[in-house]
Amino acid sequence: MTWPPLRAELQGVEPYGAPQLDVPVCLNVNENPYPPSAAVVADIATSVAHAAASLNRYPDREFTDLRSGLAAYLNTSGGPGTDYGITADQVWVANGSNEVMLQLLQAFGGPGRTALSFAPTYSMYPEYARDAMTGWVAGRRYEDFSFDSDHARELLAEHRPSVVLLPSPNNPTGTALPHDVIATVCELVGDTGIVVIDEAYAEFRREGTPSALELLAGNRNLVVTRTMSKAFALAGARLGYLAAAPEICDALRVVRLPYHLSAVTQATASAALRHAPELLGAVAELRAERDRTVAWLRAQGHKVADSDANFCLFGIFADRHAVWQGLLDRGVLIRETGPAGWLRVSIGTAEEMMAFKDALTGTLTAMLTEETP
Ligand SMILES: *Cc1c(COP(=O)(O)O)cnc(C)c1O
């Protein structure tokens, strides 16, 4: 017997996490590179100070103001003239969309039930499934990372999952799902499960790529998760949320910890929402920088997955670890993730992307020289 007396499936498991290194250019965890402005910082600080005056009391357990604010934000997020008609009781919030996802598995997964996704997919999903004692099945995607609906149909029939987890845009590939795929999966899953479309990167999607929010009204088993960690430039606040049928939100109240969303978090997020246009102000620039980065990588002869997110997956390298290390030695931290041979780079400022390009060119040149006898 090993000590401490861990659950058998946790023994010897390394905790998840990209290396947090002190490096000049950090392009490894898909953060927004632009910090909040002084005006936003001041409003958040004032709101937190106000909340601090009653920290002797537990916070609003149902985070009522924040839910209304997020519903309003989502309803206008489709652009002028669109309104998804999402109400406050269709919104649920937790400490990062990672916690939202864990709560979904605690409520809708569990022993004897299965969660299912299609690889390459977000590496945290199997960990939530394990933590919620839920079976885990990963199907596959086509080689270009698009969705294989025939394969999905077979796998869904075979495993009857109670939770299907589909990131769109996908991490680590950047691939978004078309509406007909989401509609088909919702139909196949029916009332015996929920279909979670993880839209952590939705704000970065390209012109013409739809949001699954459009399908909410017609599919009661559909859950769309979002986060303030990426486009909203608020990763440090830990704020994730979802939109779904009120019954699904209600069910999550059963598994959440008491008062799980602190008064400080609620105040921070509500203040940030008041400045949504400004916090999201860099999204257009980041999308343009992404498209330039994809084009540059392709011009260098690399394979690059089409991306609707604020990162891109490129390769294919015989020794990706050596490329990753070469970049790190040149002060640029990217992510060694995805299928064998691929690397993922987050989109930073124009200066940071210049540093990335220089470091990649330098690394590959040095590797070639080494190989030549
Ligand atoms: C970054 C990311 C999230 C966001 O996680 P938070 O807990 O909200 O910071 C969720 N899903 C995917 C696929 C991500 O890449």
The ligand as a MOL file (V3000), in Angstrom:
LIG
                    3D

  0  0  0     0  0            999 V3000
M  V30 BEGIN CTAB
M  V30 COUNTS 15 15 0 0 0
M  V30 BEGIN ATOM
M  V30 1 C -8.9230 27.8360 -21.9340 0
M  V30 2 C -10.0240 26.8830 -22.1010 0
M  V30 3 C -11.1160 26.9300 -21.2460 0
M  V30 4 C -11.2260 27.9940 -20.1990 0
M  V30 5 O -10.9420 27.5920 -18.9440 0
M  V30 6 P -11.2240 28.5510 -17.7150 0
M  V30 7 O -11.3560 27.5830 -16.6010 0
M  V30 8 O -12.5080 29.2800 -17.9890 0
M  V30 9 O -10.0720 29.4690 -17.6030 0
M  V30 10 C -12.1620 26.0430 -21.4460 0
M  V30 11 N -12.1340 25.1640 -22.4610 0
M  V30 12 C -11.1160 25.1140 -23.3160 0
M  V30 13 C -11.1540 24.1580 -24.4540 0
M  V30 14 C -10.0190 25.9570 -23.1550 0
M  V30 15 O -8.9860 25.8770 -23.9870 0
M  V30 END ATOM
M  V30 BEGIN BOND
M  V30 1 1 1 2
M  V30 2 1 2 3
M  V30 3 2 2 14
M  V30 4 1 3 4
M  V30 5 2 3 10
M  V30 6 1 4 5
M  V30 7 1 5 6
M  V30 8 2 6 7
M  V30 9 1 6 8
M  V30 10 1 6 9
M  V30 11 1 10 11
M  V30 12 2 11 12
M  V30 13 1 12 13
M  V30 14 1 12 14
M  V30 15 1 14 15
M  V30 END BOND
M  V30 END CTAB
M  END
